Amino acid sequence: MIDYYKVLDIKRTATTDEVEDAFKRCARQHEGRDLWDGEEESVRLLFEARKVLSNPFSRSRYDLELLAHKRKELKNDIGKVLSVAIIIALIVVAAYCSSDNQNGDLDETFVSAKKEEVEQRRRNVGAGAALAVEQRELNRLTAEGWMESDLSNGQMPACYNFTPKRGNRDNSLEVEVGSNTDVVIKVLDRNTGKCIRYVYIRGGSTYSIKKIPEGLYYLKIAYGRSWMSKTENGKCVGKFRLSAHYEVGKEVLDFRLKETDDGYYIPSYRLRLDVVSSERMNSFHANNISEAEFNN
């Protein structure tokens, strides 16, 4: 499958303007040239990449197809590595068990080292078995239409069921995420229940959701690793595959302009989120919700 991001030499987070700039930059490299073998094909790919990546709907669909393709390639690579690892482990263990011990008493240090080596091999085989279980779970989810998404900090793709809204005030909701989890945050209007921002934040980083329209809002938060998505009824839904947990905030975030004796001030908020030993370390109060309730 052709990677149009590589064709235009851009990141997967590139904006529509950056896609257009990249297209023009690449197209200039072909100006004034005769179309020798291969040149016409490369020009065609430039136009294809521009057409797909400039349209939010076709880009979202292409991103899901590309991720599915890469997942399939990764699955094949993991299968090959696991097969080789298991064969090597069996050969080594068999060789150890069949080695003759007719040379009298062995040195204790050598025996201890051998035992540790065998234990390490057993641990490696156990890790391989765990990876195989994880791969089977991935296969099941893939068969159900789920695809793993490699996302960067920022707003979710347009296919998710929300309408992003921006205000004209320089306010912000700054979210600091610990290293033990990734998070996905939905900012919802308290009065309508409509989602106005939907962002992904990687563990160990901080991201600011800026220019939130004046109003009252609450949050839905998903914690976990390995975000997956699929399309249902023309819209994207998502979930974490590993260590998933979902919450809805009890607190109301008031982004309305505040009047003071000296004039007014613009409210902003800061959250700290993390997971330690399965306990969520939050700077706000929340209730647990289901995956379906998070996506609703």
N, C-alpha and C positions, 0 to 999 in steps of 0.2 A: 504493500500500500504506500502511495506517495505521501511524504510528509511535506505539506505545503508550507509549514513554518520554516523548514530547512531550505525550501526553494527560494523563499524571500529573505532567508537569514534573519529571522526575527524571533523574539521570545513568544511563548504561548500566551503571555499576558499583554501582548501588544494591543494598543487601541486601534480603532478604525483609521485614524489619521496616520498612525505609525505604519499600518499595513500599506496605505496609499504611498507614503514616502518611500517605503522599502521597494514597492513595485517600480516607482519612477527611477530610483537609484539603480535597480537591476536592469531596467529597460535601457537606461543610458549606456550600459556596457555593450549593448547590441547595435547601437546607432552607427550607421556608416559601414556596417560589415556586410559582406556577401554571405548568404545563407549556405554554408557548407554542410556536410553531413553532420547531423546532430544539433546544429544551431537552430533549425526550425522547431525541433521538438522542445528545446529549452525555452524558446519564446512562447510556445503554446502553454507550457507549464506555468510560466509567469502569469499569463492571463487567467488560467484556471485558478491558481492560488489566490489571485486578487479577487476574482468573482466569488469564491467560496468564503474567504476570510473577511470580506467587507460586509457581508450580510449576516446580521446577528443570528437569524434562525438557521441558515445553512451552516454557519460556523459552529453553533451548538451541536447540531446533528453530526457534523464532521468530527468534532472533538470526541464525541462518544464513540464513533466508529473507529477513530484512531486509537483511543484507549483500549478498546476491545481487541484490536489487532496486536497492540503491544503486549496486552495481557496474555494472548495466545502464544506469542513468541517467548515470553518469559516463562510460561507454563512448560513449554517444550524444553527450554534450557534447564529449568529446575529438575524436570524429569530425567534428563540426561545426567546431570550432576549427581542426583540421588542414586541412580543406577550404578554409576562408577564408584561412588563412595561406599555403597553397600557391598559391592563386589570386592573392593580393596580391603574393607574391614573383615569380610569373611575369609579372604585369603590369608591375611595377617594372623587372625585368630587361629585358623587351621594350622598354619606354620608353627605358631607358638605351642599349640597343644601336641603337635607331632614331633617336636624337637626332643632329641634323646637326652636323658639325664644320667648318663652312665659315667660321667666324669667325676663322681664322688660328690661330696658336699660343696655346694656353691657358696660363694661369698655372700654374706647377708645383705650387703649394700646392693649387689647385683640383683638379688631376689626381690628386695624392696622396690628397686627401680622397675623391675619387670612387672610386679603387681600393679604399680602405679600406671604403667604403660597400658596394661590390660584394662584397668578401670577407666582410663581416659578414652580408650577405644569404645568401651561400653557406653560411656556418656555421649560420645559422638554418634553412635548408632541410635541412642535414645533421642538425641536432637534431630537426627534424620527422620525418625518415626514421627516425631511431633510435627516436623515440616510437611511430611506426607499427609498427616491429618488435616493440617491447615490448607494444603493444596486441594484436598477433597472438598473441603468446605467452600473454597473459592470456586471450584468447578460447579458445585451445586448452585451457588449464587449466580454465577455466569449463565447457567442454564435457565434461571428464572428471569434473566434480562438485566441483572445488576452488572455494572462495570466500574472498576476502580478509577478514581479521578486523581490526577496529580495536580493539585491546586496550589497557588501561591497566595500570600496575604492579599485580601481585597474582596471586592464584590463578587458574588457568585454569578455564573453565566445567566444570560437572559432567559433561558428556557425554564428556570425555576419560577414557581407561582408567586411572583411579587412584582409590584410596580415601584421602582426606586424613586424617591422624592427627595429634593434638596431645597433647603431654605436659603435665605440671604443673610443669616446671622453667622458670625464666626464662633459658633459653639462646637463642642466635640464630646464624644463618648470615647475616652481612651481606655483600651483594654490591654492589660498586661497578662500574658499567659505563661505559666510555669513550664518547665522542661518535660514534665511527665505526661502531657496530653496536648492534643490539638483541640480547638473549639470551633464551633459554628454558631453564630449569633444572629437571631432574627429580632429586629426592632419593630414592634407592633403598636399601632395607634390604639390607645385605650378605649376610645369611643366607638371606633368602627371595627377593630380587630384586624384591620388590614396591615400586611407587612410592608414597611416602607424602605427597609434596608435588610440585606441578607449577606453576611460576610463570613469568610473563612480566615482563621488566624492560626498559624503554626505554633507549636510549642516552643517556648524559649524566646518569644518575640513580643513586641508591643505594636498595636495598630490603633489608629484614631479614626473613628467614624465621624466625619465632619459635616458641618452645615445641615444639621437636622432641623426640619421645619418646626416652628413654634407649636407646642402642644404637649399633651400628656402621653407617655409611652410606657410599655412594659417589655420585658425580654423573654425570649425562649432561647435556651442554650443547650447545645449538644457537646458532650465530651467524648474523646476516644482517639483512635488511630485508624488510618486506612479508610478514608471517605469513599463511599461507593454511591452511585446514582443510577437511576433508570427512568425511562419515560413512561408515564401513565396518562392516558387521555390527552396527549399532546403537551404535557407538562413534566418537568423533572421533579423527582423526589429523591431524597438522599438519606444516608445513615452511615454511622461508623461501623466497621466490621469488627474491630477489636476494642475491648474495654469500653463499650458504648454505655452512655448514661445521658438522660435527658431531663431538663428542668424548666419550670416556668417561674419567673421572678414574682415575688409578692410585692415588691416595692414599685412605686410609680416614679418615673423619671420626668420631672417637670422642666421642660425646655421653653416655657413661656418667659418673655422678657420681664424682669423684676424691677419695679420702680423703687427708688431710694430718695432720701432727702436731697441728694446731690444730682439726681438724674435717674439712671437705670444701670443695671448690669446684666450681662449675658451669662446664664448658667451653663456649666459644663460638668461632666462627671468622669470619674476614673474607677475602673474595676480591676481587681486582681483575682485571677482564676487559676486553679491548679488541682491536681489529684495526688494525694500522698497516701499510700497503703489503702487504696480504694475509698478514701475519704476526700470529698471535695473541699478545697480550701478557698472559700469565696468571701468577698467583702460585701455581699448582699444576701438577703434571705430569699429562699426559693422552695418550691414544692416539686417532687418528682412527677414526671409525666411519661407517657409511653412514646415509642417511636412514631406511631400513627398520629398522636396528639401534637407532636413536634412538627410534623409535616402538614398538619391541617391548617 
